Amino acid sequence: MLAINNISFAYGMVQALRGVTMKFAPGKVTCVIGRNGVGKTTLMQTIMGIRRHNSGSVQLGERDVSSLPANRRAKAGIALVPQGRQIFAKLSVEENLRVGLQARSDGKKTIPEDIFELFPVLKQMSKRNGGDLSGGQQQQLAIGRALAGDPKVLLLDEPTEGIQPNVITQIGHVLQKLVTERGMTVILVEQYLDFVKEFGHAFYIMNRGKVVSEGPTTELTEEVIERHLHV
C-alpha cells in the first residue's frame, strides 16, 4: 500500500497541490486523471521525491518515506516512468536497462529476463541506441528500465501519449500482468479515458491541485466525466 496524506506543494506563490490525500492498493491500477495543469505530474514527482512537498506525508507500507530523496525512494521500491519517457538516447537499449538496476535493493547486476518477456522488442533491439527507437518502443524501454529496479510501486505519467494503438494495448496488458501476477501497486496519470476504463481499477480526478472525485472505474460515468473533465 502507498498512501499520501494531506500533501501540499507550491511553485513559489503558485499552489500546485492542495492537501491531497490518496490511497493506492497493491494489485490494482489506480488512475489519476484531470485536465492539463491541475497538478498530476507534480503529484507523481512529489511521490517520487523529485519535488519536496511543503506539508503532508508519503507512506510506503509501514514506512514514512517523506524525508527520503528520490534515489532512496527508488531503493525503497518506488519507480517512475516520466512523461516524455526520458530515455538516454545515446545509450543502447541494454545500457538503458542497466541504469535501472541501480535502484535494486538486492544488488543484482543482470537484467531480469522477464523484462524481455514482457517487451520482446527490447531483446531484439538490445544493441540499438535508445534514440533510434520509435516512440512506442521508447515507452516500452522506459517501463522496462523502471521494472529493472524491482519496484513495489510503479508510477507512470501519461504512458499512452503519442503512442500507436497496438503498443497502447500491449502496455495495458503488461500493467494487468504486473498487478495480477506480482501484486504490484500501479499508479497511472492518464488522459485517454478508454484506456483508464479498460485497464484501471480505481480513479481519482484532480482539479486545481485537489481531489474532486474518486471511486472504482465502474463509477467513472459520463455524468462524472462531463462534470469534471470536459472543458
N, C-alpha and C positions, 0 to 999 in steps of 0.2 A: 504494500500500500504506500502510495505517495500522497501526502496532503500538504496543501499550502493554506496558511491561516492568516487572514487579515493583512495580506501583502499590499504594500503601497510603494510606489516608485515615481519619482519626478525627474524630468529633464529640466533642471533649473526651476523656473516658475511654472512649467507645464506639467500638470499631474497626469501621468500616463496610466497608472494603476491606482485604484481607489478601494482599499480594503477588500481585496479579492480573496475569497475562501473557496477552495475546490478540493474534492477527494477523488483519487484515481485508483480504481481497483485493479489488482492483479488478474490476469486472464481476461482482460477487457480492453477494447479500443474505445477511448474517450475522445470525443471530438470537440475542439474549441472553435467556434465559428462566430462570424460578425463581419460587418463592413470593414473596408480598409481604414486603417488609422485608429482603431478602437483599443489597441494595446495587446493584440495577440502575440506578435513577435517579441515585444518587450517582456511579456509573461514567460515565454519559452526561455529567453535569455536570462531572466531572473531566476527561474527554476534551476538552470544550468550553472548559475553563478557568474556568468559573463557580466551581468549588471547586478549591483548590490542594492537590494531593496532598502527603503528608508525605515520601514517598520514591518512587523509580522514575522512569520517563521516558515521554513520549509522542512517537512518531516519525512524522512525515508524510513519506513518501518517504525522501529522504536527510537531511531536516531535523529536528533535535530542537526541538520547539516547547514543551517543558516549562516554560520560563520565560516564555512569552508570555501576556498576559492574554486574555480571551475575545474582545475586539474585534480583536486582531491575529491570533488563530487563525482568526477569521472571514475576515479578509483573505487568510490563507494558504490558505483553501479548505475550512474545516470549517463546517458549518451544523447547527444543532439545531432540530428540531421538538419543543417541550417537551410533557410530559404536561399535559393540560388545555388545550392549544392556545395560550393566552395571546395571542390576537389583540387588537388595540386596538379595543374595542367602539365608541368614539365617532368613530373614523376610518372613512372609506369603504374599500371593498374596494381600490380603486385606491391610496389613500393607504397602506394596509397593505402593499401590494406595493412601493410606492416606498421604504418603510422598509427593505425587504430589499436594495434597490440599494446601500445604504451599505456593504455588505460586499464589493462588487465591487472587484477589483484593477485593472480596466481603465477605471474612471471612467465607465462607461456610465450614462446618466441616463434611459433609456427602458426600460419594462417589456418583457422579451423576449416576442415573440408566441407562442413555443412553450408558455409557461405557460398561455395561454388555449386552446391546442390540447389540452393535457393535461387541463385543467379548464375546459370551456366555460362552466360556470355562473358562473365569476368574471368573464367578459366580460359576460354578461347582467346581472350584479348589480354592475358596477364602481362605480356611484354610490351603492349602498346602504351604510349603516353596517354594520361588521362585526358589531355586536351584534344586528342584525336577521336574521342568517343562522341557519339550522338548525345543529345540532351537526355534521352531516356536511359541510355547506357551509363551516363554520368550519375544520374539519380540512383541507379542500381549500385554503382560504385560507392556513392555517399552513404547509402544504407548499409552496404557491406562493410565499409570502414567503421561505422558505428558499432555494428554487430561484432566486429573483431575484438572489441574491448570487453565482450561478455557482459553486457549490461543487464540489470534487472528492470530498468525503466528506459524506454525508448521514446524520445521526443522527436517529432517530425514537423517541420514548418513548411507548409504548402508543398507537399511532395508530388502533387499531380500537376503543378504549374508548368505549362509549356511542354507537356509530355504527350506522346502519341497514345491513343486509346488502348492499344493492346498491352503496352507497358503499364498503364494505369491499372488495368485489370490484374496484371501479374503482381504488381506491388500490393494490391488489395489482398490477393490470395496469400502472399508472403506474410502480411500482417496477421491474417487469420491463423496461419500456421504458428506464428510466434506466440500468440495468446493461447491457442488451444493446446499446443504440444509442449510449450515451455512455461506457460503461465506468466508470460511477460506482461508488464504494465505498459501499454502503448498510449501515448498522448499525441493527438493529431490536430494541428491547425490546418483547416481546410475550407476552401470556398466552394468546392464542387459538391453540391448537396446530394447528387445522385450517388457519389462515392461514399459520403457520410451515411446515407440511409442504407446502402448495401453492406458496408463493412464495419460501421460503427455500432457500438452497444449503448453508449450514453453520450449526451451532449451538454455543453454549456454555451450559451450565447452571451457575448460581451458587447457592451456599448458604452462609450466614453469612459473606458477603464474599469467598468463594473460588470458583474454578472447580472443579467436581466431576465434570464430564463434558463432552466435546466431540466433534465429528465432523461429517460430512455429514448433512444432514437425512434421508437414506435410512436412517441408523442410529438415528434417533430412534424407537425401538421402544417397544411397550407396556411391556416389561420396564424400559427406561431411565426411562420416564415414571413407572411405579409406584415405582421405587426412589428417584427424586429429587424428584418433583413432587407426588405425592399426599400429602395430609395424613394 
